[in-house]
Amino acid sequence: MEAVDWRVVMPGMRALVRAPDAIRTIQVYGQRCSGTNALIRLIESNLPADTFTEAYGFKHWFVPPQTLFQPSTLVLVIARDAVTWLQSVHRQPWHLDPATKDMPFSDFIRAEWASYWYTDFWGVDAAHPIHATEMMHERDPETGARFGNAMRKRTAKLAHWAGLHRRTHNLCLIDQHRLQAEPERVIRALAAMTGLTMAAGFVPVDSYKGNGIRPYRPHAYPPVSAADRAFIADNLDAGVEALYGLELPSVAEDCVYGSPMGAETTTRSPGALSVSSMVPES
C-alpha cells in the first residue's frame, strides 16, 4: 500500500485535500448498513443546498474506471466496525438470496457472496427483465469472481474507495462511530476542509435512517463467539481497516459483541448522534 500524505482530522477521520479551487460538492460512498444515509442527511441539513451529489455513481458500488471526479468535489467514505456491520447485514441481507437471512450467523459469514437484482432495489419488480439475475458489477472487479465471503467483499470495497486518492483531488475517510459520537464536530470539520458555509445552528439527525418519519428501535444482537470473531479477523485486512480508524475484532474469550454496543446503543451523550440514524440498512 503506497504512502499517502493523509491529514488526521480527528481520531477516526483522515483527509487528503488538493483542490486548486473551492470545493462545492460532496460525494458519499460506503457499504450498506454503514451510516451513509445519516451522513448524507447531516450534510443536507447543515451545509449549503446542492452540496451532496450523486453525480459520481451509486454510493454502495465500486466506482467505474471511466468516472472522472472534478476537483470541486470531496469524496467522503464511511466505514463501520466489522462485527456490528456483519450482524446488521445478516439481519437485512440486501440483494442476497433471501435464504441467507435464515442462515445462522456462523454460516452467513462463511458463505460465498453473490448479489442479485431483487425488489429491494428501486425500479426493479418481479416483472423486470433483470429481476433475480446476478449483479455482475458486485463481483471482484479484479478477477470477475464472486467474493468468498462478506469480509472479502468489505475489504475490496473499502480498499477501492480509499484508493480513490489516485483519481480524485479530495478524499476523506471516516469511522461511523466517530460520526455517531461527534456529528457536529464531523460536520464542522467537513465545512473547514471544504470552505463550505455551515448552517447557523447545527441540525442533528434523530430519525431512523434520517428519514424524519419513524423513530429507531434498537435491535439486540446475540453475542458473537470467539471462533467467529477469529474467522472474521482472519478474513479482514488490518491495514485497510486502520485507514478508517478501525481495528480487527478482538478474539479474547471475554470480549462480547452484540447490542447494546457500537452503533446500536440507545445512550446519547451530549452532541452525540441518535442511533435512529446510525443503523441505516442502506
N, C-alpha and C positions, 0 to 999 in steps of 0.2 A: 504494500500500500504506500503510494508516494506521499512525500511530505506536503502538507498544505498549511499555509500561513493563517490558521484559524485564529480568531479573536474570541476568547472566552468572555461572553457577556455576563453570565452568572452560572452557578452550578446547574448543569443540565441544559445549557443553551450556548451554542457557539455560532459564529457567523464569519462570512467572508464577503466583504462589500468592496467592489471595484468599479462601481458605476462612474462613468465620466460626467454624467449629468444627474438630474434629480430622478429619484425612484418614484414612480406613480402607481404601480400596481403590485399585488402580492398573489402569487400562485401557490396553492397549498397541495401537498402530497402526503400520503400516509396510508397505512394498512386500514382495512375495515376494523371497527371496534377499537380505534386508537385515539379518538378525540378530535378527528378532523372537523366534524360538524360544530363542536363547541368553539374550536379555534376560529373557524370561519365566521360564526355568529359574533364573536368578540371583535373581530376585525370590522365586520359590517356595522357594529353598534358603536365603535369607538374611534374609527378612523374615517377619513372622508369617503363620501359616496363614490362608488366605482373603484375603490381600492382593490377589493377582491376581484380576481379574474379567473376564468376557466379557459382562457384563450389557448393554453398550452396542454389541453387534454384533461381526461378524467382523473380525479385526484387519487384513485386507488391503483392505477395501472402503471406499467412501465412506460417511460416516455420514448416514443418512436425516435429513431436516429435523425429523421428529417425535421424534427421540431426545432425551430430556431428561436431561442429566447432573446428578447430585446434587453438592452442594458438598463432600461427604465423599469424592469421587473425584478422583484425579490422572490426567489424560490424558497418556500418555507416548508420544511418536512418535520412531521411529528411522529414519535415512536412511543410505544407503551411497554411497560415491563412485560417480559415474555410470558411468564406464567399466567398472570391475570388476563393477558391478551388471548392466550390459548383457551382459557376457560370461557371467555366471552364468545370467541369464535365457535367453540364446541356447542355452546348453548344456542347460538343462531348462526349456523353454517351457511353463510351467504354463498350462493352459486354452486354449492356442493350437492352431491347426491343426497336427497333427503334422508336416506338410511344412515348417513354419518351422524345425524343428531341422536340416533338411538344407540350408537356405539358407546361403550364405556370409555371414559376419558383416556385410560391407558392405551386402548386400541386406536382411538382417534389420533393421538399424537404420533402413532407409528404407521398410520395409513398413508398410502400414496395420495398426492393432492392433484385433483382434477376439477376444473371449474366448468360449469355449464350455463348456457343461456336459459334461465328459468324465469318465471313471472316475478321474481324478486328484483328484476332489473326493469326500470321503467320502459314502456313501449313494447315489451315482449309479453304476449299472451300465448295460450295454448295453441292458437291457430297460426301463430307466426312461423314462417318457414325455418327460422333458426332455433325455435324452441327445442330444448333438450339436446342441442348439439354442443360440442365442447368449445370452450373459449380458447382457441389455439394461441392467442396473444398472451394468455396467462401461463403458458408453459415457459420453461427456461429459455430465455432469448439466445443464450449461447449455444445450446445443444438441440433445442426443439423438443426435448423430452419433458415428461411430467416430472414435477418435483417429488422426491422420495417421501417427503413429509412436510408438515406445515412449517417447521422451523427452517428447513432448507429454502422454502419459498420466502419466508420472512427475511432471512439473511440476504438472499439475492435482491429482493426489493430495496431493503434498507441500504445495501451497498450501492445499488444502482442509483438511488436518489442522492446519496452522499457523494457519489461520483459525478453528479451534475456540475460540480465546480469546473469540470473540463469544458462545459458547454454554456455556462451562464456566468455573467459578471457577479451576480449576487446570490448567495446561498446561506440559509440559516437552518440549523438542526436543533430540535428541542425535544426534551423528555416530557411526555404527557403529564407526569407527576408534577413537574415544575409549573406547568400551566395550571394544573388543578390547585396547587398550593399558593401560587402568587400570580393570579391572572392579570391584575393591574400592573404589576411590575413587568410582566412579559410584554403587555401591550405598550407600555411606556418605552421599553427597550426597542420594540419594533418601530415606534414613532421616531425615536432618536436615531436609529441606524438608517432610516429611510428619508428622514426630513419631513415626513407627513405630519400634519397637524392633528393632535388628539382632541377628542371631544372635551368640552369644558369640565364635565363631571363623568367619572368612569361609570360605564353601564355594565353591570355584571350579567352573566347568563345563568339563569336559575331553573330552566325547564328541561325536560327530557329531550336530549339531542338539540337543545337550544331552540326548540320549535315554538316556545311560548304558549303551548297548549296544555299539556298534561304534566303533572309533577312526576318526578322519578321515584320509583320504589326500589330500594336496594335489593339486589339479588344475592342470596347467600350461596356461595360455592363450597363444596366439601374440600377438606384438606387434600393436598397433592402429596403422594407418597415420595419417600426419599429416592426410590428406584426411578419413578417417573421424572423427578427433578433432575436426576443424574442423566437420564436419557435426553431430556430437553437440553441440558447444558452441553452434552456431547455433540449435539447437532446444531449448536449455535456457534457464531464466530465472536470471540471476546473482543477483538479489535473493532468490529462493526458495531457491536452493542455499545462500546465505550465512546464511539463518535457521538452518540445520542445521550451520553451521561448515564448509561445503563450498565448493570453488572450481570454476570451469569447467575442463574438461580443457585442458591445455597443447597448443598446436598446433605447438610447436617440433619441428623435424625430428629432433632428438636425444633427444626425450622418448619413452621406451618404456613402454607399458602392457602388462601381461601378467604371469602368475605367474613367479617368486615375488615378489609385492609386494602392497601393500594388505592386504586381508583374507585373502589366501591365501598367506601366508608361514609357514614352519614354525619361524621363530625365536620364541622365547618369552623375553621379558625378565622380570626379577623382578616378580611380581604381574600379569603380562600374561595375558590370556585365550587359551587354546589356540584355534587356528583350527578345531579339530574342532567347535566350537560356533558359530564365527563365519561359516561359509559355509553356513548352512542354506538349503535350497531350498524354504523355506516361510515 
